Amino acid sequence: MKRNEKGITLVTLVITIIVMTILATVTTYSALDSLRTAQKNAFISEMEMVQAKVNVIYEKLKNNEQDIAYYNNIGQDISVLDEETLIKILGRSSKDGFKYFSKEDLKKLDLEDINQEVIINFSTREVISTRGIKIGGVMYYKLSTIPNYSGYNVDYVNKNTQAPTFEVEQTKLETGWKFTLKNIKYNSSVEGGTLSYKLHDDTNWIMEGESTSFIATKPGLYDIKFTDRAGNSTEVQKQVYVENGMLAYYDGENNTGNGRHSDTTIVWKDLSGNDNDGLLKNFNNNENSGWQENYLQLEGSVDEVTLPVQIPEGRSMTIEVVFTERNFARANILRGIVEGEESWKGFHAHTWYDESAENIQYDGRLYIGGGKDTSVVYRFSADELNYKTALNKTDSMVYTFEYSTKKAQLYINGEKIAEKTYETIPNTITQFKIDNSQKSYYRIGIYDRVLTEDEIKTNYEIDKFRFGITE
């Protein structure tokens, strides 16, 4: 019996030792974990105190020039830190605007008992520890990078900084158009941002997040906005005109076809992709004759533009012209040249004058249709249209002709003002020409079909915004 009791005592002793060892190990790990937690909390608490002070200083600097001089003299040049340390704590971020603050320097900011040494950028409110803290084997130097930290919004950057700039590349797809932001330049210290877009008349923005591109599926004027992470936004507008049936499209702003404007080019690039490039002749390249910022200015009878667009007999057509009348006496707006007979029985648009008056009076009434004959079988007379253009006012004129029904329509600034059925059909048009004119031309579009009323309004709303058309 005694041998049994001794055996039990030995087993009990061994178990007791094992339990005590486990308890000691758990206690040690628990103590280490508590120590790490305490160190993390102390680091966060001190960094938050510094951040709170920097937030206050930031507001002072915005409003008080005297404070700017005072705080510029506190702290040390960041060069006191070696390059290895700077790379470790800043990574690829710029050193610009940062100053080094020792514990003694922090006391000058009324920050006592801070055990951190930091670098501070007062312009962006950034506070970065030079020592950092290790969590899970990883070093962290900023509050915002600590896992699961949700305290101070230390990513804030002065929202008064200049907004980002960018370019927009437009690519035609089978089912729409792709818009891509290119060459984004940030004017704050924070990079990255979000893209959003909408049709101009819509109220709700479509968010694309951090993507730098989106796909549009219908024509119209698009508002495109990019907001950097500091909250600074830049908004631009890009347009997509109706393309179905487009034979040629000439734009006074993008006259080169590469998204740029030239003041001296003699080729007016056809943006439809059909290579119907226009040719300029006899321009003087001054404020009265030649390219202006977003339009082409004709001076009179010498200036001439030829557009090599053909519309065979038997085809419908739509012609759009956005122009500003400068002189009623220089009548031509745009004419379609018929082989051998020029404007006869083709298309002709000009401002009307009364030849029967004792002294010819130019009054801005429109005349549209075939040549300048007295017949009305293939044209609108000035009396039928009963519309007067105004000098120095931009207008959108859209003329349509449906071959199968011989029906013609005229729209001014998006509204239909006249329609009629011709008795005869215009001849084949071999080219279009602008001459004998003193007008500003912003945009010309030519189609081999009749645009619907909705399509005409879509294009007009773009022109209205771009060229400041008033109704």
Secondary structure, DSSP 8 states (H G I E B T S, - for coil): -HHHHHHHHHHHHHHHHHHHHHHHHHHHHHHHHHHHHHHHHHHHHHHHHHHHHHHHHHHHHHH-HHHHHHHHTSSEEGGGS-HHHHHHHHTTS--TT-EEE-HHHHHTTT--S----EEEETTTTEEEESS-EEETTEEE-SGGGSTT--SS-TT---TTS---EEEEEEEE-SSSEEEEEEEEE-SSS---EEEEEEETT-SS-EEEET-SEEEE-S-EEEEEEEEETTS-EEEEEEEE---TTEEEEEESSS-SSSS---SS-SEE--TTSS---EEEES---BTTBEE-SSSEE--SSS-EEEE---B-TT--EEEEEEEEES-TTSBEEEEEEETTTEEEEEEEEEEEEETTSSS-EEEEEEEEESSSSS--TTEE-HHHH--B--BT-EEEEEEEEETTTTEEEEEETTEEEEEEE-SS----EEEEEEESB-EEEEEEEEESS---HHHHHHHHHHHHHHHT---
